[in-house]
Amino acid sequence: AQSVTQLGSHVSVSEGALVLLRCNYSSSVPPYLFWYVQYPNQGLQLLLKYTTGATLVKGINGFEAEFKKSETSFHLTKPSAHMSDAAEYFCAVSEGNYGQNFVFGPGTRLSVLP
Amino acid sequence: EADIYQTPRYLVIGTGKKITLECSQTMGHDKMYWYQQDPGMELHLIHYSYGVNSTEKGDLSSESTVSRIRTEHFPLTLESARPSHTSQYLCASRARTSGNTIYFGEGSWLTVV
């Protein structure tokens, strides 16, 4: 069975500071990993995903994430936070391209302080 | 860009009323899902479908029902709404051709008074 943990239900950073949102997963097969962002009163929007190949994945809005198999991690980073980055962020894992299950983490709320 | 649509976006109804939340996708995805999410909280899978005439209950018990008569359409129905059903309902779809990515609609906010 798969699972996802996100360390920190709420993260606050100052505008211009580094954003680091943590995600660890467990999977018995090579995983596909995803980060989604949710703005208030909206659905989830795909930020980036890792399937195979390059372990450093770049997404929209300047975010990127690195797949580290040895650490079972897929942390999300952005060098410089912007006020518009304030949102809820969800990490998710699926069992490769044919896996039926798609498991979401509990989410991390990112606040950006002026 | 995903093409998955939910209606209504916002709805306030009285206790005991029947309500159907509509969800349609134009991507031909075989898998569709309904999630329930309270404000600022995690997602809970309540129903899913792997194709026409296939529906299953998710991890969170729900009094709602779903149907999948057409590939593109996956409506969710509450026969008798209660205040405890007040929540956001998110519809989503997925296909292997999309790299197994799940795409979400904008959500339907339901308030039962």
Chai-1 contact restraints between the chains, C-beta under 6 A:
chainA,res_idxA,chainB,res_idxB,connection_type,confidence,min_distance_angstrom,max_distance_angstrom,comment,restraint_id
A,Y32,B,N100,contact,1.0,0.0,6.0,A-B,restraint_1
A,Q42,B,E106,contact,1.0,0.0,6.0,A-B,restraint_2
A,G43,B,L90,contact,1.0,0.0,6.0,A-B,restraint_3
A,G43,B,F104,contact,1.0,0.0,6.0,A-B,restraint_4
A,G43,B,G105,contact,1.0,0.0,6.0,A-B,restraint_5
A,G43,B,E106,contact,1.0,0.0,6.0,A-B,restraint_6
A,G43,B,G107,contact,1.0,0.0,6.0,A-B,restraint_7
A,L44,B,F104,contact,1.0,0.0,6.0,A-B,restraint_8
A,T51,B,G99,contact,1.0,0.0,6.0,A-B,restraint_9
A,S94,B,N100,contact,1.0,0.0,6.0,A-B,restraint_10
A,N97,B,R96,contact,1.0,0.0,6.0,A-B,restraint_11
A,N97,B,N100,contact,1.0,0.0,6.0,A-B,restraint_12
A,F102,B,I102,contact,1.0,0.0,6.0,A-B,restraint_13
A,F104,B,L43,contact,1.0,0.0,6.0,A-B,restraint_14
A,P106,B,E42,contact,1.0,0.0,6.0,A-B,restraint_15
A,G107,B,E42,contact,1.0,0.0,6.0,A-B,restraint_16
